[in-house]
């Protein structure tokens, strides 16, 4: 594509490719409605009522939700308890305080606690998956019935690709929130509180080092999240636009043939496809940065805690098991952030 055609298409979609990614652009193609490269931010007018309405779809499974919450509590507590048992086991090995039989007994108990954690996590995941998919089925039904009651003018003013995206990408995102995010938030809160309490119980100095690193990790996570949020919005908008263009072009294929608009349609598709590729690469890049950034900061915190703990072992006789269990807690604490 030469520069003149690229500039023409850029001018045609100039509102859609702006950084805001929220403004509809001029009518294009041969479908009934205009394309929308950008979608609205989607911020609800009443967040509290919106959340309440979403969770109302889970109301029919209150009993199963109660079981899921109990399993989350059981799994988190067993995971923390198993991690804490590492301390007495290591201390008994280095201090020769226990016999082989008692040491083996402690290892078996720790193994059983981890087994409880694995089983509880598996069962609650299966239950939550069933609950979430049942809620999604109800959401799709309500969304479909709502679409039947909307006036024709709504479809004339909306992109086909955007409407398709509501049933696929947006609903799947809500399903992921119901299935995974809610449980992870509950588990994360319990893990943070329990880990923080055990860290303070183990050693206040090493706890202070971990807490001092939290602002750095929060700032880095916030920066990466802010970048990826904007790029993911642009990516979803570009997907909706490309889907709409494809659907409208295929539907109006006879019109394309009659007016010999094949070359223009190919150029427009290539432009939209390339625009989606660029936005997708950028969004995936920043989305993939979160793990390495937090992981490297976690390793840095681990090094600081290990060095200070080693000094404490020499100067104050701080036990090795305490250092080991503290490092394990600090890693779990950071992973929940």
Helices and strands as residue ranges (DSSP letters): H 3-12, H 47-56, G 59-61, H 62-95, H 100-149, H 152-157, H 160-165, I 166-170, H 171-176, I 177-181, H 182-202, H 204-251, H 253-258, H 262-315, H 320-335
